Amino acid sequence: MGFYVNPTSMSKEQFSHQKGLAVPPTFKWSDKPKGSLPVVLLDHGAHTAAAICLSEDDFNDCIRSPARDQIYSVRIDDLVTFGNDTNFNYLVKEGLIAA
């Protein structure tokens, strides 16, 4: 794990609601649409994290977390445009994450 949504123009929750599609808790890595990645909101009480899951292992770690709040499917293009994670954006630009 290491990539997170950190939008500057809205909260992580607003981003997830506006740019993502809420999926049921039974959602599996194999259910992700092409060109999208799961984003898992993790409620840590004092703050919320929006973890971008790049692999099935990342995804499984997040959904097993007791802090898991909601899972969203978010288009990679929206993660680049609004997510504000420069390292994630670099990997997409270099073709290491398929958009």
Biopython code that builds the backbone (N, CA, C, O; Angstrom):
import numpy as np
from Bio.PDB.StructureBuilder import StructureBuilder

atoms = [
    (1, "MET", "N", (0.848, -1.179, 0.000)),
    (1, "MET", "CA", (0.000, 0.000, 0.000)),
    (1, "MET", "C", (0.881, 1.225, 0.000)),
    (1, "MET", "O", (1.971, 1.221, 0.571)),
    (2, "GLY", "N", (0.410, 2.262, -0.635)),
    (2, "GLY", "CA", (1.204, 3.456, -0.595)),
    (2, "GLY", "C", (0.657, 4.609, -1.403)),
    (2, "GLY", "O", (1.246, 5.690, -1.398)),
    (3, "PHE", "N", (-0.453, 4.416, -2.101)),
    (3, "PHE", "CA", (-1.027, 5.495, -2.894)),
    (3, "PHE", "C", (-2.401, 5.857, -2.340)),
    (3, "PHE", "O", (-3.229, 4.993, -2.051)),
    (4, "TYR", "N", (-2.611, 7.153, -2.202)),
    (4, "TYR", "CA", (-3.843, 7.631, -1.584)),
    (4, "TYR", "C", (-4.429, 8.784, -2.381)),
    (4, "TYR", "O", (-3.708, 9.533, -3.039)),
    (5, "VAL", "N", (-5.735, 8.914, -2.313)),
    (5, "VAL", "CA", (-6.443, 10.042, -2.922)),
    (5, "VAL", "C", (-6.354, 11.215, -1.953)),
    (5, "VAL", "O", (-6.733, 11.096, -0.788)),
    (6, "ASN", "N", (-5.855, 12.338, -2.434)),
    (6, "ASN", "CA", (-5.732, 13.551, -1.622)),
    (6, "ASN", "C", (-6.181, 14.763, -2.430)),
    (6, "ASN", "O", (-5.373, 15.647, -2.714)),
    (7, "PRO", "N", (-7.459, 14.820, -2.805)),
    (7, "PRO", "CA", (-7.922, 15.930, -3.657)),
    (7, "PRO", "C", (-7.794, 17.269, -2.932)),
    (7, "PRO", "O", (-7.934, 17.353, -1.712)),
    (8, "THR", "N", (-7.526, 18.305, -3.714)),
    (8, "THR", "CA", (-7.388, 19.640, -3.126)),
    (8, "THR", "C", (-8.684, 20.434, -3.203)),
    (8, "THR", "O", (-8.867, 21.383, -2.440)),
    (9, "SER", "N", (-9.585, 20.068, -4.103)),
    (9, "SER", "CA", (-10.805, 20.856, -4.306)),
    (9, "SER", "C", (-12.032, 20.284, -3.586)),
    (9, "SER", "O", (-13.112, 20.871, -3.644)),
    (10, "MET", "N", (-11.868, 19.137, -2.906)),
    (10, "MET", "CA", (-12.992, 18.510, -2.207)),
    (10, "MET", "C", (-12.437, 17.504, -1.208)),
    (10, "MET", "O", (-11.253, 17.169, -1.251)),
    (11, "SER", "N", (-13.278, 17.030, -0.323)),
    (11, "SER", "CA", (-12.841, 16.019, 0.643)),
    (11, "SER", "C", (-12.703, 14.661, -0.057)),
    (11, "SER", "O", (-13.191, 14.461, -1.169)),
    (12, "LYS", "N", (-12.040, 13.761, 0.613)),
    (12, "LYS", "CA", (-11.895, 12.395, 0.084)),
    (12, "LYS", "C", (-13.261, 11.734, -0.090)),
    (12, "LYS", "O", (-13.502, 11.005, -1.052)),
    (13, "GLU", "N", (-14.144, 12.008, 0.866)),
    (13, "GLU", "CA", (-15.488, 11.445, 0.788)),
    (13, "GLU", "C", (-16.259, 12.019, -0.398)),
    (13, "GLU", "O", (-16.926, 11.277, -1.119)),
    (14, "GLN", "N", (-16.174, 13.334, -0.608)),
    (14, "GLN", "CA", (-16.846, 13.961, -1.754)),
    (14, "GLN", "C", (-16.285, 13.412, -3.060)),
    (14, "GLN", "O", (-17.043, 13.095, -3.976)),
    (15, "PHE", "N", (-14.968, 13.299, -3.150)),
    (15, "PHE", "CA", (-14.343, 12.744, -4.348)),
    (15, "PHE", "C", (-14.895, 11.350, -4.624)),
    (15, "PHE", "O", (-15.297, 11.045, -5.747)),
    (16, "SER", "N", (-14.912, 10.513, -3.603)),
    (16, "SER", "CA", (-15.374, 9.134, -3.778)),
    (16, "SER", "C", (-16.822, 9.080, -4.240)),
    (16, "SER", "O", (-17.167, 8.291, -5.120)),
    (17, "HIS", "N", (-17.678, 9.925, -3.645)),
    (17, "HIS", "CA", (-19.096, 9.952, -4.035)),
    (17, "HIS", "C", (-19.284, 10.502, -5.446)),
    (17, "HIS", "O", (-20.124, 10.005, -6.196)),
    (18, "GLN", "N", (-18.508, 11.523, -5.814)),
    (18, "GLN", "CA", (-18.688, 12.181, -7.115)),
    (18, "GLN", "C", (-18.006, 11.440, -8.258)),
    (18, "GLN", "O", (-18.559, 11.359, -9.355)),
    (19, "LYS", "N", (-16.830, 10.905, -8.021)),
    (19, "LYS", "CA", (-16.040, 10.299, -9.104)),
    (19, "LYS", "C", (-16.041, 8.778, -9.082)),
    (19, "LYS", "O", (-15.645, 8.138, -10.056)),
    (20, "GLY", "N", (-16.483, 8.204, -7.977)),
    (20, "GLY", "CA", (-16.478, 6.753, -7.866)),
    (20, "GLY", "C", (-17.866, 6.161, -7.927)),
    (20, "GLY", "O", (-18.873, 6.868, -7.883)),
    (21, "LEU", "N", (-17.894, 4.877, -8.027)),
    (21, "LEU", "CA", (-19.136, 4.111, -7.976)),
    (21, "LEU", "C", (-19.048, 3.234, -6.733)),
    (21, "LEU", "O", (-18.200, 2.346, -6.650)),
    (22, "ALA", "N", (-19.933, 3.488, -5.764)),
    (22, "ALA", "CA", (-19.948, 2.667, -4.549)),
    (22, "ALA", "C", (-20.273, 1.225, -4.934)),
    (22, "ALA", "O", (-21.205, 0.966, -5.696)),
    (23, "VAL", "N", (-19.497, 0.305, -4.399)),
    (23, "VAL", "CA", (-19.712, -1.110, -4.704)),
    (23, "VAL", "C", (-20.041, -1.841, -3.406)),
    (23, "VAL", "O", (-19.691, -1.367, -2.325)),
    (24, "PRO", "N", (-20.706, -2.984, -3.501)),
    (24, "PRO", "CA", (-21.100, -3.717, -2.289)),
    (24, "PRO", "C", (-19.886, -4.342, -1.603)),
    (24, "PRO", "O", (-18.837, -4.511, -2.225)),
    (25, "PRO", "N", (-20.030, -4.683, -0.326)),
    (25, "PRO", "CA", (-18.929, -5.307, 0.413)),
    (25, "PRO", "C", (-18.485, -6.646, -0.182)),
    (25, "PRO", "O", (-17.396, -7.131, 0.124)),
    (26, "THR", "N", (-19.324, -7.238, -1.027)),
    (26, "THR", "CA", (-18.980, -8.514, -1.661)),
    (26, "THR", "C", (-18.125, -8.325, -2.915)),
    (26, "THR", "O", (-17.733, -9.304, -3.550)),
    (27, "PHE", "N", (-17.834, -7.067, -3.275)),
    (27, "PHE", "CA", (-17.003, -6.746, -4.440)),
    (27, "PHE", "C", (-15.654, -7.450, -4.313)),
    (27, "PHE", "O", (-15.047, -7.466, -3.242)),
    (28, "LYS", "N", (-15.194, -8.032, -5.422)),
    (28, "LYS", "CA", (-13.904, -8.725, -5.459)),
    (28, "LYS", "C", (-12.981, -8.012, -6.446)),
    (28, "LYS", "O", (-13.438, -7.286, -7.329)),
    (29, "TRP", "N", (-11.692, -8.229, -6.283)),
    (29, "TRP", "CA", (-10.699, -7.642, -7.184)),
    (29, "TRP", "C", (-11.056, -7.977, -8.640)),
    (29, "TRP", "O", (-10.936, -7.122, -9.517)),
    (30, "SER", "N", (-11.481, -9.181, -8.892)),
    (30, "SER", "CA", (-11.812, -9.608, -10.256)),
    (30, "SER", "C", (-13.038, -8.886, -10.821)),
    (30, "SER", "O", (-13.288, -8.956, -12.024)),
    (31, "ASP", "N", (-13.804, -8.196, -9.975)),
    (31, "ASP", "CA", (-14.992, -7.457, -10.425)),
    (31, "ASP", "C", (-14.654, -6.061, -10.949)),
    (31, "ASP", "O", (-15.519, -5.398, -11.522)),
    (32, "LYS", "N", (-13.409, -5.601, -10.762)),
    (32, "LYS", "CA", (-13.091, -4.212, -11.127)),
    (32, "LYS", "C", (-13.190, -4.019, -12.635)),
    (32, "LYS", "O", (-12.683, -4.831, -13.409)),
    (33, "PRO", "N", (-13.850, -2.933, -13.047)),
    (33, "PRO", "CA", (-13.964, -2.647, -14.475)),
    (33, "PRO", "C", (-12.613, -2.241, -15.065)),
    (33, "PRO", "O", (-11.767, -1.677, -14.371)),
    (34, "LYS", "N", (-12.425, -2.529, -16.326)),
    (34, "LYS", "CA", (-11.201, -2.126, -17.026)),
    (34, "LYS", "C", (-11.079, -0.601, -16.956)),
    (34, "LYS", "O", (-12.060, 0.119, -17.146)),
    (35, "GLY", "N", (-9.860, -0.119, -16.680)),
    (35, "GLY", "CA", (-9.619, 1.312, -16.601)),
    (35, "GLY", "C", (-9.981, 1.920, -15.262)),
    (35, "GLY", "O", (-9.952, 3.141, -15.107)),
    (36, "SER", "N", (-10.324, 1.077, -14.282)),
    (36, "SER", "CA", (-10.696, 1.545, -12.947)),
    (36, "SER", "C", (-9.907, 0.777, -11.895)),
    (36, "SER", "O", (-9.384, -0.308, -12.148)),
    (37, "LEU", "N", (-9.838, 1.369, -10.717)),
    (37, "LEU", "CA", (-9.214, 0.707, -9.577)),
    (37, "LEU", "C", (-10.111, 0.877, -8.352)),
    (37, "LEU", "O", (-10.846, 1.859, -8.250)),
    (38, "PRO", "N", (-10.051, -0.072, -7.433)),
    (38, "PRO", "CA", (-10.785, 0.105, -6.182)),
    (38, "PRO", "C", (-10.106, 1.174, -5.317)),
    (38, "PRO", "O", (-8.881, 1.242, -5.224)),
    (39, "VAL", "N", (-10.931, 1.988, -4.701)),
    (39, "VAL", "CA", (-10.486, 2.943, -3.694)),
    (39, "VAL", "C", (-11.280, 2.618, -2.441)),
    (39, "VAL", "O", (-12.510, 2.575, -2.464)),
    (40, "VAL", "N", (-10.564, 2.390, -1.349)),
    (40, "VAL", "CA", (-11.218, 2.002, -0.102)),
    (40, "VAL", "C", (-11.075, 3.144, 0.900)),
    (40, "VAL", "O", (-9.967, 3.560, 1.238)),
    (41, "LEU", "N", (-12.222, 3.641, 1.366)),
    (41, "LEU", "CA", (-12.199, 4.654, 2.429)),
    (41, "LEU", "C", (-11.957, 3.931, 3.750)),
    (41, "LEU", "O", (-12.640, 2.965, 4.089)),
    (42, "LEU", "N", (-10.968, 4.427, 4.482)),
    (42, "LEU", "CA", (-10.606, 3.863, 5.774)),
    (42, "LEU", "C", (-10.818, 4.940, 6.829)),
    (42, "LEU", "O", (-10.135, 5.965, 6.824)),
    (43, "ASP", "N", (-11.754, 4.708, 7.723)),
    (43, "ASP", "CA", (-12.094, 5.685, 8.754)),
    (43, "ASP", "C", (-11.267, 5.398, 10.000)),
    (43, "ASP", "O", (-11.495, 4.418, 10.709)),
    (44, "HIS", "N", (-10.304, 6.275, 10.249)),
    (44, "HIS", "CA", (-9.418, 6.117, 11.404)),
    (44, "HIS", "C", (-9.829, 7.019, 12.558)),
    (44, "HIS", "O", (-9.024, 7.302, 13.446)),
    (45, "GLY", "N", (-11.072, 7.469, 12.548)),
    (45, "GLY", "CA", (-11.566, 8.334, 13.624)),
    (45, "GLY", "C", (-11.168, 9.775, 13.407)),
    (45, "GLY", "O", (-11.986, 10.585, 12.973)),
    (46, "ALA", "N", (-9.919, 10.109, 13.702)),
    (46, "ALA", "CA", (-9.441, 11.492, 13.554)),
    (46, "ALA", "C", (-9.298, 11.904, 12.091)),
    (46, "ALA", "O", (-9.355, 13.091, 11.771)),
    (47, "HIS", "N", (-9.114, 10.936, 11.211)),
    (47, "HIS", "CA", (-8.992, 11.245, 9.788)),
    (47, "HIS", "C", (-9.452, 10.046, 8.954)),
    (47, "HIS", "O", (-9.549, 8.919, 9.440)),
    (48, "THR", "N", (-9.726, 10.331, 7.696)),
    (48, "THR", "CA", (-10.111, 9.295, 6.744)),
    (48, "THR", "C", (-9.021, 9.191, 5.688)),
    (48, "THR", "O", (-8.508, 10.205, 5.215)),
    (49, "ALA", "N", (-8.674, 7.982, 5.324)),
    (49, "ALA", "CA", (-7.739, 7.745, 4.226)),
    (49, "ALA", "C", (-8.532, 7.136, 3.076)),
    (49, "ALA", "O", (-9.483, 6.384, 3.289)),
    (50, "ALA", "N", (-8.125, 7.472, 1.857)),
    (50, "ALA", "CA", (-8.738, 6.884, 0.665)),
    (50, "ALA", "C", (-7.628, 6.155, -0.084)),
    (50, "ALA", "O", (-6.891, 6.753, -0.868)),
    (51, "ALA", "N", (-7.523, 4.861, 0.173)),
    (51, "ALA", "CA", (-6.432, 4.051, -0.361)),
    (51, "ALA", "C", (-6.742, 3.580, -1.779)),
    (51, "ALA", "O", (-7.808, 3.025, -2.045)),
    (52, "ILE", "N", (-5.788, 3.813, -2.684)),
    (52, "ILE", "CA", (-5.889, 3.315, -4.061)),
    (52, "ILE", "C", (-5.272, 1.921, -4.057)),
    (52, "ILE", "O", (-4.111, 1.753, -3.682)),
    (53, "CYS", "N", (-6.037, 0.933, -4.469)),
    (53, "CYS", "CA", (-5.557, -0.452, -4.467)),
    (53, "CYS", "C", (-5.017, -0.810, -5.850)),
    (53, "CYS", "O", (-5.763, -0.864, -6.827)),
    (54, "LEU", "N", (-3.703, -1.054, -5.914)),
    (54, "LEU", "CA", (-3.061, -1.376, -7.187)),
    (54, "LEU", "C", (-2.964, -2.870, -7.453)),
    (54, "LEU", "O", (-2.686, -3.290, -8.577)),
    (55, "SER", "N", (-3.192, -3.665, -6.429)),
    (55, "SER", "CA", (-3.075, -5.110, -6.598)),
    (55, "SER", "C", (-4.147, -5.807, -5.760)),
    (55, "SER", "O", (-4.785, -5.207, -4.895)),
    (56, "GLU", "N", (-4.313, -7.064, -6.043)),
    (56, "GLU", "CA", (-5.280, -7.845, -5.267)),
    (56, "GLU", "C", (-4.853, -7.929, -3.799)),
    (56, "GLU", "O", (-5.695, -7.918, -2.901)),
    (57, "ASP", "N", (-3.547, -8.013, -3.565)),
    (57, "ASP", "CA", (-3.061, -8.047, -2.177)),
    (57, "ASP", "C", (-3.389, -6.746, -1.448)),
    (57, "ASP", "O", (-3.865, -6.776, -0.314)),
    (58, "ASP", "N", (-3.134, -5.590, -2.100)),
    (58, "ASP", "CA", (-3.501, -4.298, -1.504)),
    (58, "ASP", "C", (-4.987, -4.267, -1.170)),
    (58, "ASP", "O", (-5.389, -3.879, -0.073)),
    (59, "PHE", "N", (-5.784, -4.681, -2.136)),
    (59, "PHE", "CA", (-7.238, -4.668, -1.973)),
    (59, "PHE", "C", (-7.662, -5.535, -0.792)),
    (59, "PHE", "O", (-8.447, -5.104, 0.053)),
    (60, "ASN", "N", (-7.139, -6.753, -0.738)),
    (60, "ASN", "CA", (-7.514, -7.658, 0.348)),
    (60, "ASN", "C", (-7.090, -7.119, 1.709)),
    (60, "ASN", "O", (-7.823, -7.265, 2.687)),
    (61, "ASP", "N", (-5.908, -6.494, 1.781)),
    (61, "ASP", "CA", (-5.470, -5.875, 3.037)),
    (61, "ASP", "C", (-6.447, -4.791, 3.477)),
    (61, "ASP", "O", (-6.807, -4.710, 4.651)),
    (62, "CYS", "N", (-6.871, -3.963, 2.532)),
    (62, "CYS", "CA", (-7.783, -2.857, 2.861)),
    (62, "CYS", "C", (-9.150, -3.351, 3.299)),
    (62, "CYS", "O", (-9.707, -2.855, 4.279)),
    (63, "ILE", "N", (-9.691, -4.321, 2.583)),
    (63, "ILE", "CA", (-11.053, -4.749, 2.932)),
    (63, "ILE", "C", (-11.096, -5.544, 4.230)),
    (63, "ILE", "O", (-12.157, -5.676, 4.840)),
    (64, "ARG", "N", (-9.957, -6.074, 4.656)),
    (64, "ARG", "CA", (-9.899, -6.772, 5.952)),
    (64, "ARG", "C", (-9.673, -5.813, 7.112)),
    (64, "ARG", "O", (-9.784, -6.206, 8.273)),
    (65, "SER", "N", (-9.359, -4.564, 6.808)),
    (65, "SER", "CA", (-9.070, -3.584, 7.855)),
    (65, "SER", "C", (-10.327, -3.278, 8.671)),
    (65, "SER", "O", (-11.402, -3.100, 8.098)),
    (66, "PRO", "N", (-10.208, -3.214, 9.988)),
    (66, "PRO", "CA", (-11.367, -2.821, 10.802)),
    (66, "PRO", "C", (-11.778, -1.368, 10.563)),
    (66, "PRO", "O", (-12.871, -0.958, 10.954)),
    (67, "ALA", "N", (-10.901, -0.588, 9.918)),
    (67, "ALA", "CA", (-11.209, 0.819, 9.624)),
    (67, "ALA", "C", (-11.969, 0.980, 8.304)),
    (67, "ALA", "O", (-12.374, 2.090, 7.957)),
    (68, "ARG", "N", (-12.166, -0.122, 7.564)),
    (68, "ARG", "CA", (-12.833, -0.024, 6.256)),
    (68, "ARG", "C", (-14.222, 0.575, 6.407)),
    (68, "ARG", "O", (-15.018, 0.150, 7.244)),
    (69, "ASP", "N", (-14.490, 1.571, 5.576)),
    (69, "ASP", "CA", (-15.790, 2.238, 5.605)),
    (69, "ASP", "C", (-16.582, 1.879, 4.352)),
    (69, "ASP", "O", (-17.680, 1.331, 4.452)),
    (70, "GLN", "N", (-16.037, 2.183, 3.168)),
    (70, "GLN", "CA", (-16.760, 1.949, 1.914)),
    (70, "GLN", "C", (-15.746, 1.683, 0.810)),
    (70, "GLN", "O", (-14.621, 2.181, 0.851)),
    (71, "ILE", "N", (-16.155, 0.897, -0.169)),
    (71, "ILE", "CA", (-15.327, 0.595, -1.341)),
    (71, "ILE", "C", (-15.949, 1.288, -2.543)),
    (71, "ILE", "O", (-17.165, 1.267, -2.731)),
    (72, "TYR", "N", (-15.098, 1.900, -3.350)),
    (72, "TYR", "CA", (-15.530, 2.558, -4.580)),
    (72, "TYR", "C", (-14.701, 2.037, -5.749)),
    (72, "TYR", "O", (-13.537, 1.671, -5.583)),
    (73, "SER", "N", (-15.299, 2.008, -6.906)),
    (73, "SER", "CA", (-14.581, 1.756, -8.146)),
    (73, "SER", "C", (-14.413, 3.122, -8.811)),
    (73, "SER", "O", (-15.395, 3.812, -9.085)),
    (74, "VAL", "N", (-13.154, 3.506, -9.070)),
    (74, "VAL", "CA", (-12.869, 4.845, -9.595)),
    (74, "VAL", "C", (-12.022, 4.722, -10.853)),
    (74, "VAL", "O", (-11.045, 3.974, -10.891)),
    (75, "ARG", "N", (-12.405, 5.454, -11.862)),
    (75, "ARG", "CA", (-11.635, 5.464, -13.114)),
    (75, "ARG", "C", (-10.228, 6.000, -12.853)),
    (75, "ARG", "O", (-10.051, 6.975, -12.123)),
    (76, "ILE", "N", (-9.251, 5.365, -13.447)),
    (76, "ILE", "CA", (-7.861, 5.790, -13.278)),
    (76, "ILE", "C", (-7.680, 7.227, -13.751)),
    (76, "ILE", "O", (-6.938, 7.987, -13.127)),
    (77, "ASP", "N", (-8.336, 7.614, -14.832)),
    (77, "ASP", "CA", (-8.236, 9.001, -15.314)),
    (77, "ASP", "C", (-8.679, 9.998, -14.244)),
    (77, "ASP", "O", (-8.067, 11.057, -14.102)),
    (78, "ASP", "N", (-9.729, 9.677, -13.492)),
    (78, "ASP", "CA", (-10.187, 10.562, -12.413)),
    (78, "ASP", "C", (-9.213, 10.571, -11.248)),
    (78, "ASP", "O", (-9.033, 11.598, -10.594)),
    (79, "LEU", "N", (-8.581, 9.429, -10.982)),
    (79, "LEU", "CA", (-7.570, 9.396, -9.920)),
    (79, "LEU", "C", (-6.392, 10.299, -10.275)),
    (79, "LEU", "O", (-5.830, 10.956, -9.400)),
    (80, "VAL", "N", (-6.020, 10.334, -11.541)),
    (80, "VAL", "CA", (-4.923, 11.200, -11.987)),
    (80, "VAL", "C", (-5.349, 12.661, -11.925)),
    (80, "VAL", "O", (-4.612, 13.501, -11.409)),
    (81, "THR", "N", (-6.529, 12.968, -12.447)),
    (81, "THR", "CA", (-6.987, 14.354, -12.539)),
    (81, "THR", "C", (-7.265, 14.967, -11.173)),
    (81, "THR", "O", (-6.916, 16.124, -10.937)),
    (82, "PHE", "N", (-7.880, 14.223, -10.281)),
    (82, "PHE", "CA", (-8.342, 14.786, -9.010)),
    (82, "PHE", "C", (-7.653, 14.214, -7.772)),
    (82, "PHE", "O", (-7.714, 14.825, -6.705)),
    (83, "GLY", "N", (-7.001, 13.065, -7.887)),
    (83, "GLY", "CA", (-6.484, 12.361, -6.716)),
    (83, "GLY", "C", (-5.293, 12.993, -6.046)),
    (83, "GLY", "O", (-5.083, 12.805, -4.847)),
    (84, "ASN", "N", (-4.488, 13.758, -6.815)),
    (84, "ASN", "CA", (-3.390, 14.541, -6.256)),
    (84, "ASN", "C", (-2.322, 13.689, -5.574)),
    (84, "ASN", "O", (-1.794, 14.087, -4.535)),
    (85, "ASP", "N", (-1.993, 12.518, -6.138)),
    (85, "ASP", "CA", (-0.871, 11.716, -5.649)),
    (85, "ASP", "C", (0.172, 11.709, -6.756)),
    (85, "ASP", "O", (0.031, 10.978, -7.736)),
    (86, "THR", "N", (1.218, 12.517, -6.608)),
    (86, "THR", "CA", (2.192, 12.694, -7.685)),
    (86, "THR", "C", (2.911, 11.400, -8.042)),
    (86, "THR", "O", (3.237, 11.187, -9.209)),
    (87, "ASN", "N", (3.164, 10.538, -7.078)),
    (87, "ASN", "CA", (3.824, 9.264, -7.377)),
    (87, "ASN", "C", (2.916, 8.352, -8.197)),
    (87, "ASN", "O", (3.372, 7.711, -9.144)),
    (88, "PHE", "N", (1.645, 8.290, -7.841)),
    (88, "PHE", "CA", (0.676, 7.509, -8.611)),
    (88, "PHE", "C", (0.586, 8.051, -10.035)),
    (88, "PHE", "O", (0.624, 7.291, -11.002)),
    (89, "ASN", "N", (0.467, 9.376, -10.152)),
    (89, "ASN", "CA", (0.356, 10.002, -11.472)),
    (89, "ASN", "C", (1.575, 9.707, -12.339)),
    (89, "ASN", "O", (1.438, 9.483, -13.542)),
    (90, "TYR", "N", (2.757, 9.704, -11.744)),
    (90, "TYR", "CA", (3.982, 9.397, -12.478)),
    (90, "TYR", "C", (3.927, 7.978, -13.045)),
    (90, "TYR", "O", (4.276, 7.755, -14.204)),
    (91, "LEU", "N", (3.488, 7.023, -12.227)),
    (91, "LEU", "CA", (3.408, 5.647, -12.691)),
    (91, "LEU", "C", (2.416, 5.498, -13.846)),
    (91, "LEU", "O", (2.667, 4.737, -14.781)),
    (92, "VAL", "N", (1.310, 6.206, -13.791)),
    (92, "VAL", "CA", (0.347, 6.165, -14.896)),
    (92, "VAL", "C", (0.971, 6.778, -16.144)),
    (92, "VAL", "O", (0.880, 6.208, -17.231)),
    (93, "LYS", "N", (1.604, 7.939, -15.990)),
    (93, "LYS", "CA", (2.228, 8.629, -17.130)),
    (93, "LYS", "C", (3.281, 7.738, -17.805)),
    (93, "LYS", "O", (3.406, 7.743, -19.030)),
    (94, "GLU", "N", (4.032, 6.980, -17.010)),
    (94, "GLU", "CA", (5.085, 6.112, -17.542)),
    (94, "GLU", "C", (4.527, 4.789, -18.074)),
    (94, "GLU", "O", (5.280, 3.955, -18.578)),
    (95, "GLY", "N", (3.214, 4.600, -17.963)),
    (95, "GLY", "CA", (2.590, 3.376, -18.480)),
    (95, "GLY", "C", (2.709, 2.176, -17.554)),
    (95, "GLY", "O", (2.443, 1.046, -17.964)),
    (96, "LEU", "N", (3.106, 2.410, -16.316)),
    (96, "LEU", "CA", (3.263, 1.305, -15.376)),
    (96, "LEU", "C", (1.945, 0.940, -14.702)),
    (96, "LEU", "O", (1.822, -0.125, -14.099)),
    (97, "ILE", "N", (0.963, 1.832, -14.808)),
    (97, "ILE", "CA", (-0.416, 1.565, -14.381)),
    (97, "ILE", "C", (-1.281, 1.874, -15.594)),
    (97, "ILE", "O", (-1.319, 3.010, -16.066)),
    (98, "ALA", "N", (-1.961, 0.880, -16.084)),
    (98, "ALA", "CA", (-2.745, 1.048, -17.311)),
    (98, "ALA", "C", (-3.999, 1.855, -17.058)),
    (98, "ALA", "O", (-4.816, 1.516, -16.202)),
    (99, "ALA", "N", (-4.140, 2.934, -17.822)),
    (99, "ALA", "CA", (-5.360, 3.728, -17.754)),
    (99, "ALA", "C", (-6.262, 3.242, -18.782)),
    (99, "ALA", "O", (-7.370, 3.759, -18.925)),
]
sb = StructureBuilder()
sb.init_structure("model")
sb.init_model(0)
sb.init_chain("A")
sb.init_seg("    ")
for serial, (resi, resn, name, xyz) in enumerate(atoms, 1):
    if name == "N":
        sb.init_residue(resn, " ", resi, " ")
    sb.init_atom(name, np.array(xyz, "f"), 0.0, 1.0, " ", f" {name:<3s}", serial, name[0])
structure = sb.get_structure()
